[in-house]
Amino acid sequence: MAEIIFKDKSIQTGYRVKIPKAIVDTLDLKVKQKIEIRFDVDKKTIVVEAENAK
């Protein structure tokens, strides 16, 4: 599994989910593509899964 680590960033709050460009590029996400974001409270990890383009 590849890891992308973001250091020296600040927490931003709000109602939108902003995904860093490095993740968008790595996952090859497109505008309006459906994604699922899961947060594991116990492990303190976030998983982003993208729906395959059809």
PyMOL commands that set and color helices and strands:
alter all, ss='L'
color gray80, all
select helices_A, chain A and resi 21-27
alter helices_A, ss='H'
color red, helices_A
select strands_A, chain A and resi 35-40+45-50
alter strands_A, ss='S'
color yellow, strands_A
deselect
rebuild
show_as cartoon
